[in-house]
Amino acid sequence: MKSSEYFTMARGLIPGGVSSPVRAISPYPFYTKEAHGCRISTVDGASLIDCCMAYGPLLLGHAHPEILGAIRSQLDKGWLYGTPIPLEPEYAALVTGDHPGMEMIRFVSSGSEATMAAIRLARGFTGKKEIVKVEGGFHGAHDGVLVKAGSGATTLGIPDSAGILPEVSARTRQVMYNDLEGLEELLSKSDDIAAFILEPVLGNIGPILPDRDYLSGVREITRAHSVLLIFDEVITGYRLGIGGAQVAYRVRPDLTTLGKILGGGLPIGAFGGRREIMELVAPSGPVYNAGTFSGNPLSLSAGMAMIRHLHSNPEIYDRMAEGTRSIAEMIEDGGKGSFIRLGSMFKYFFRASPPRNYREAKECDTAAFRRFWESMTGKGIFLPPSQFETNFLSTAHHSAEIEAIAGAYRSCLS
């Protein structure tokens, strides 16, 4: 069958025909047959250079042989036990060693689960009820963080989904990204805020980059008001380098959440932080967290292979950053928008100047992006199908693919 036929079948069985809303491309999404390196092959016979990379996890590309080997080796031993495995503390030691803000870690099954658990832990540790997030920051699909963008630092959260109780969202306050004054104003007016959860680099609508000294300023303000700082590094973790944004920007949060790359392309999440906080997690403490698939042997095996590869080949980060720099230079005179890049993350915004926050990102010409996206797909380049999703390179994108991506950008922006 072709993609259109699969989608017709799916719409009668799956809400909207897809298992995640961003995949609902009009009039229908393409269906992937297989993927290797940086290319996706569709059931319709197309071969596309992939700049989505499953929304970030595939730092080494599709079906990387080292990760594939690790998965196959674990499969021969079984893939779910319901018991601890030796790899669990070994991987925990590796990951905590890479992150200055993590003395202990708990593995879970997704980034959403990690942020949910970190917020619960912050409340359990501080005894406070409210949290603060950034407008437009995405921390998973759970009730406390699915909150519409507000109109200022003191705006109460409004549910962004049916089925969420207003009294739950009311415990979530919002501030604009890159706004230290707004954060200071909010924290100075309330003594019931447990934590500020923050994507250090806005990835879900970006990349939108922090102003100089913004993250260090956030650290100073939260510490001064006895508010825990949670870095949501589900996207930036191991994407910006070993140790993620907290190493790149030299800011140590109280808690960190990870996912995506941590699992080598298999489902995983993790939250970790200071020992005195983490020791409150059950069974050593009263903050409950549990899951049948937490510490899954396949995910840990794939993730360990991924992170060991990164430790053995740290130069790959410079190579990927050179790739996004080359794309930026080759399209420098194309279009009337703005190109933002950070390491292997990049995006072309249909806005004259780079956005500094969610409100400015929302000013982008989304109709122009839609036309651009369709043109890029027609030229064999698969980008995330939204103006508000980051593009990614992998180690599998070589010079030929970089030139093809840049050439398509130039053509489709002219």
N, C-alpha and C positions, 0 to 999 in steps of 0.2 A: 504493500500500500504506500501511497504518497503522504506527505505531511498533512495535506488538506483532509484526507480520508481519516487519518489517525485522529485529527482534531475533532472531526465530526463525531467519531466514536466517543472521544474523551468527554465532550460537552454533555453527553447523556449520562455519564458515570462519575465525573469529577467536577466539583463546583468551578464554573468558569473554564473548565477543560484543562486546568493546570494545577500543579501542586504548590505553587508559590505565585503570588500576583504579578511579579515583575516579568514572568514568562508569558503573560497573556498579550502577545503581539498581534495587532490587527493586520489583515483579516484572520490570520492563523500563524502560529509559530512554526519554524522548521523543526523537524524531529531528527535527532542525531543518531546516526548508525554506529559510528565509532570515532575515536579521536586518538591521535598520536602526536607527540611533540607539541607544536603550536597550531596544529590544524585539526579542524572538525570536519567529518564527512557526514553529509545528511542523507536521509532515505531518498531524497530527490536527485541524488547524484552530484550535488555541489560539494566543493572543497573550499573551506573558509579559513583564513588566518584568524585565529582566536585571540581577541584582545579583551575578552571577558574573564577567561580562565576560571570559570565556575564562581565568579565574583570574588576571586582572590586567593583561594587555597592552593592553586596549582603553580607554585613558584618555580618548580622544575619542569613544568609542562605536563601534558597528558601521558599517562602510562610510562613514567620514567622507570628504566630498568632496575635501579636500586630499590625503589619503593615496591615495584612489582615483585621483585625477588623476596623482599621481606614479608609481603603479604602471603605469597605462595608458601614460604617456609612455615609461617604460623598456621596456615590452613591445614598443613599436614599434621599439626599437633592438636587441632581443634580450634574453634573460634569463639567459644563462650563457655566459661566455667562457673561463674558465680562465686569465685574465690579469688584471693589476691594472687598475683603472679610476680616472679622476680623482676620482670621488666618495669613494674609499677614504681618501686622506689628508685630504680636506676634512672628511669626517665624523669622522675621528680627531681632527682639530684641535678640532672643536666639542665632542666628548665629553670629551676630556682637559681642555679649558678649563673645563668645568663641574665637574670633580672635583679637589679639591686633592690627593688621594692618587694621581693618575694622571698620570704624565709621558709614558708610552708605553702603547699599547694594541694588542692583537691581536684581530681579529674571528674568531669561530668560528660554529658553527651552532645552538647551544642553550645554555641556562643550565647544564645538566649537563656539557656539554663544557667550559664555561668553568671550573667549579669543579674538575673533574678536572685540567685543565691548570694551574690556579693552584697546586694542591697539589703536582703534579709539579715545578713551577718552584720552589716553596718548598723542597722537598727538594734540588733541584739547586743552589740558591743557598747553603743552609746546610750541606749535607752530612750532615744529620741524617735519621733514619728515621721518627720518630713524628709524629703530628698529634693535636690536641685539637679536639673539637667539643662543642657543647652538646647535652644530652639533649633529644631531640625536634626538634632543628634538622634541616631537610631541605636537602641540598645536591646533589640529583640521584640518579639511579639507577645509580651506579657503585660498584664493590666496596668501596672504602676508606671510604665514608661511609654505607653501608647497615648501620648498626650499632644493635643493640637498646639501649634505655636501660639504663644500669648502675645500681649501687646506691651509688655514691660517686665521689669525685674520682679514686681510684686504680684504679677498675674497668677491667679490660681489655675491649675490644670483643668482642662475640659476633655472628656473622653474623645479619643480619635477612632473609636470603634463601638458599634452597638454591642451590648452585652457587658460593658464595663461600667461598674457602679461609679456615679459621680463622686461619692465620698472617698473612693479609692484614689481617683485622679486628683482630687483636691489636695492630697498629701504631696503632690509633685509640683514643685515650683520650676519656673524657667527663667533663664537669662540668655542674652545673645552671646554668641561666640565672639571672642576678641573684645569683650567689654568688661574690663576689670572694675570699673566704677559701678556698673550695674550689679556685679557680684558682691562687691563690698557693701553696697546699699542694702541688698537683700539679706545678707548674713548678719548685718548689724541690727536688723529689725526683728530677728527671730532667734530664740534660743532653743528651738525644737527641731533643728535641722541636723540630721544624722550624717548626711554625705552629699557630696557633689560628684555625680558621675559624668564623665567627660570623655569623648573621643579626642585624644590630644591633637590629631589631625582629622578633620571631618571627612570621613571616607564615604559614608552612605550618600552624601549629596555633593561629593567633591571629586578630587581632593581640594578642600579649602584649608589653607595653611594658617598656622598661628602667627600672629604678629610677634615681632622680636620682644622677648621678655614676657609674653603673655602667659606661658605655662609656668614660668618661675614665679610670676605674680600671683597666679592662681594658687600655687603651693603656699606662698606666704600668707595669703588672705585666709585660706581654709585652716591653716595651722593656727593663725591668730584667733580664729573663732571656734576652735576645737571641733571642726567639721572634718570628717574623713574624706580624703580625696581618692576616688576610684578612677583609674585609667582604664577605659574600655579599649583594649588593644586587640580586639577580635580581628580587625582588619590590619592594623599596623604591626601587630606582633610578628616578628621575624620577616616582615615585608620590608620595613625600613632598614633592617640590619639585625644582627644578633643583639637581642635586648630591646628591640623595638624603639618606640618613641621615647621611652623614659631614659634610654641610653643616649639616643641621638640628641635629645634636648637637655639632658643632665638634670632631670627632675624626678624625684623619688616619690611615688604615690604611696598611700597606705595599703590599698588593695589594687589588684590588677586582674582583668579578665582576658582570657585568650581563647582562640578557636582557630578555624580555617587552616592555616599552614601547620599548626600544631599537630594536625592529624594526617598530614601528607595527602589530603584529598579524601580521607574517610571521616565520618562524623566524630566530632570531639569538641569538648570545651574544657576550660579549667579556670578556677579562680584561686588567687593566692595573695599573700601579703605578710604583714608583720606577724611574728609568732604569737604575741599576746592576743592578737585578734583571731587568728586562725585556730587557736586552741579552744575557741568557743564552739567550733563546729562538731556536731555529733560524730562519733560517740564520746569524744573527749569533753564536749561541752553541751550547752542547752540549745544551740541553734541547729535545727534539723536540716539535714541534706542526705538524700539517698537516691539510688538509681540502679536498676538491674544491669544496664549497659555501661555504667560508669567504669572507667578503666578497662574498656573493651580490649581484648588482646590484639585484634586486627588493627584497631585505630592506634594503639600504642606502638605496635610494630612498624606501621607505616610512618607514624610521626617520628619515631626514633631514627629510622633510616633517613628521613628528610633532614632532621636537625644535625645528625652526624655528618651528612653531606655538606651542609652549610658550614659547619666548623672546619671541615677539611678543605673547603673551597671558598674562603671569604671574599675572594676577588670577584665572585659573580655579581655582587652588589654593585660594584663599580661598572661592570660591563652592562648591566641592565640600566643603570643611570645614564650611561653613555648612549644607550638606545633611545631613551626618551629625549635626551638632549639633541640627538641627531634628528628625530622627528620634529622637534620644535624648530630647529634651525632650517630644516627643509621646507617648512610651511610658514615661515616667518612672515611672508608678505601675503599669505592667503586669507581671505575672509575679513570680517570686521569684528570678530570676537576676540577672545583671549584664551591662550593656551597656558595651562598650569601643569607643572610636573614636580614630582618629589620622588627621587629614586626611580623605582619601576612603576610608580603610579602616575597617571596623566589624564587630562581631560581638556577638551575644547568647549568653552562656555560661549554660548551665543549672547554675549554681553560685552560691551566695549571695554570694560575693565574687569580684572579678576574679582569675583565676589569675596567678601571678608566674613560673611555670615549667611544664615539661611534666608533672611529677607532679601538680601541682594541676589542670592542665587535664584530666588523665585522671580526675579526680574528678567531672567533669560527668555529668549524667544523660543518657546518649546515647539511651535509649529515649524520654525526653521530647522530645529534639531531633528524633527521627525523626517523632513525631506532629506536632510543630510544623512541620517541613519539609513534610510532606504537606498540612497545612492551608494553609500559605502558598502552595504550588503551586496548590492549589484556588482560591485567591483571586487568581491571576494573577501571583504573584511568584516568580521563579526565584532561589533561593539555592543556593550550593554545597551538595551533598547530604551534608555531613559537619559534625559539630560542630567538627571540627578543620581547617577551611579558612576563610580570611578572605573577607568580603564586600567588594565594591568598588562605588563610584559612579563615574560618568564625567561628562564635560561635557554629555552628552546627557540626563542626568537633570535635568529641570526641576521647578518647584514642584508641578505636578500629579502627577508621578511620586513625588516625595518624600512628598507627602500620602498617596498611595495606599499606598506602602510602610509608612509609619507607621501608617496606619489598619489595614492587614492585621496588623501586629505587635500592635497593641492588641487586635484581635479574637482572634487566635490564641493570645495569651498569657493571656487572661482565663479 
